[in-house]
Structure formats: structure tokens, C-alpha cells
Amino acid sequence: MTAYNLNAYMPVIILVGFAIIMIVGALIVGRFIRPHNPSDLKETVYECGEAPMGVAWSNFHVRFYVLALVFIIFDVEGALMFPVAVIFRKFNEIGSGSAVFVSLLLFIGVLLAGLVYCWSKGDLDWVKSYTQQSFNEERDEKKLA
């Protein structure tokens, strides 16, 4: 490596070294300054001023996560469509408007297919209803496994 290449990276190396020294220094100084007097009361779980009841580990229904993921997918879809809609006129002026429009329709089509799939599976229902037939099919599948 030549001296010219090393000189180009020297400010970055100095800043990274300075950042590491500052972080380690702050942790070391904090270790010596902060008080250290643990007690049983300080080590108990704090739940908004209420005494903790039951165990801290509880199961959440997977439906919460599925709905959150579906929301995030469509939220990001909206955020990704706005910039394309803003510059669509410029692409239309240079003759590429149809390509952008087709790609945008393809993007919306894939998302609508995902929405139809989620809807058909019943993942958008807050309380998923199970029929006796689907319960029997799941039971038979478990027997085969």
C-alpha cells in the first residue's frame, strides 16, 4: 500500500480510534463513579409501580405477529410507492413512463396477491374460526407425521 492511500484513510483511522477510546473511557469512568450497593429490593422486577404477579414469561398468540407483519408490509409498500409517483411525470416526459407504470402495477399486483392469500387463509380475522372439517384434517395430518 502506498503512502498516498494511507494518507487518504488516516482521518478515518484517527476518528475510529478516538471513538473507541471515548467509549472505553466512558465505561471505565462510569465503573468507578457509580454507586454499587445491590439489595434484594433493587433486584426485583419493576412493573409500573405494581408488585409483580405471576411469571414474567408469557406466551403471545401468533396472530399478533402475523397482523403486525402484514401491516408492516403494506406500510412499506405505501412508503415505496410515493417516490415513484412523484417522479412518474419526469419518466413520462423522457418516454419511460409506460415501463415505470407497468413495474408499479406489477408491484401492486404482487402485494394484492399476498393480501388475497392472507385473506383466504383467514389470517386477517382477529378471531380465526376453526371448522370441524379443518380440525379433523389437522388431526389426521398429525397422525401421519
C-alpha positions in Angstrom: 0.0 0.0 0.0 1.4 3.3 -1.0 1.8 6.3 1.3 -0.9 8.2 -0.7 -3.5 5.5 0.1 -2.6 5.5 3.7 -2.9 9.3 3.9 -6.4 9.2 2.4 -7.6 6.8 5.2 -5.7 8.4 8.1 -8.6 10.8 9.2 -11.0 7.8 9.3 -8.5 5.7 11.3 -7.9 8.6 13.7 -11.7 9.1 14.2 -12.3 5.4 14.7 -9.5 5.2 17.3 -10.8 8.3 19.0 -14.4 6.8 19.1 -13.1 3.6 20.6 -11.0 5.5 23.3 -14.1 7.7 24.2 -16.4 4.7 24.5 -14.0 2.6 26.6 -13.1 5.6 28.7 -16.7 6.4 29.4 -17.3 2.8 30.5 -14.2 2.8 32.8 -15.0 6.2 34.4 -18.6 5.1 34.9 -17.5 1.9 36.6 -15.6 3.9 39.2 -18.1 6.7 39.7 -21.4 4.9 40.0 -22.5 3.5 43.4 -22.6 -0.2 43.8 -24.9 -1.3 46.6 -27.2 -4.1 45.5 -30.1 -5.3 47.6 -33.0 -7.8 47.2 -35.4 -5.0 46.7 -33.4 -3.5 43.8 -33.2 -6.8 42.0 -36.9 -7.4 41.9 -38.9 -6.9 38.7 -40.4 -3.4 38.4 -43.8 -3.2 36.7 -45.0 0.4 36.7 -45.1 0.6 40.5 -47.2 -2.5 40.9 -46.0 -5.6 42.7 -45.1 -8.3 40.1 -47.7 -11.1 39.9 -47.1 -14.5 38.2 -44.2 -15.4 36.0 -42.5 -13.0 33.6 -42.7 -15.4 30.7 -46.0 -15.5 29.0 -47.0 -16.7 25.5 -48.5 -14.4 23.0 -50.7 -15.6 20.3 -49.0 -15.7 16.9 -51.9 -13.8 15.4 -50.4 -10.6 16.9 -47.2 -11.1 14.9 -48.9 -12.1 11.7 -51.1 -8.9 11.8 -48.0 -6.8 12.6 -46.1 -8.3 9.7 -49.0 -7.7 7.3 -49.2 -4.1 8.5 -45.5 -3.5 8.0 -45.6 -5.0 4.5 -48.4 -2.7 3.4 -46.9 0.3 5.3 -43.6 -0.1 3.5 -45.5 -0.6 0.2 -47.1 2.8 0.6 -43.7 4.4 1.5 -42.1 2.9 -1.6 -44.9 4.0 -4.0 -44.7 7.7 -3.1 -41.3 8.4 -4.6 -42.3 6.6 -7.8 -45.5 8.6 -8.0 -43.5 11.8 -7.6 -41.1 11.2 -10.4 -43.5 9.5 -12.7 -44.1 12.7 -14.7 -40.4 13.0 -15.4 -40.1 9.5 -16.6 -43.2 10.0 -18.8 -41.5 13.1 -20.4 -38.4 11.1 -21.4 -40.5 8.2 -22.8 -40.1 5.7 -20.0 -43.5 6.3 -18.3 -45.0 3.1 -19.5 -42.2 1.0 -18.1 -42.5 2.7 -14.7 -46.3 2.3 -14.8 -46.0 -1.4 -15.6 -43.5 -2.0 -12.9 -45.7 -0.2 -10.4 -48.7 -2.3 -11.4 -46.6 -5.4 -11.1 -45.6 -4.3 -7.6 -49.2 -3.6 -6.6 -50.3 -6.9 -8.2 -47.8 -8.9 -6.1 -49.0 -7.2 -2.9 -52.6 -7.8 -3.8 -51.8 -11.4 -4.4 -50.3 -11.6 -0.9 -53.3 -9.8 0.5 -55.7 -12.2 -1.1 -53.6 -15.2 0.1 -53.7 -13.8 3.7 -57.4 -13.2 3.5 -58.1 -16.6 2.1 -56.1 -18.3 4.9 -58.1 -16.3 7.4 -55.0 -14.5 8.8 -56.7 -11.1 8.7 -59.5 -12.2 11.0 -58.8 -11.3 14.6 -60.5 -14.4 15.9 -59.9 -17.2 13.5 -62.8 -19.6 13.3 -62.0 -23.3 13.0 -64.5 -25.6 11.4 -64.9 -29.2 12.4 -63.6 -30.3 9.0 -60.4 -28.3 9.2 -59.9 -29.6 12.8 -60.3 -33.2 11.6 -57.8 -32.5 8.7 -55.2 -31.1 11.1 -55.7 -34.1 13.4 -55.2 -36.5 10.5 -52.1 -34.7 9.4 -50.6 -35.0 12.9 -51.3 -38.7 12.9 -49.5 -39.2 9.6 -46.4 -37.3 10.9 
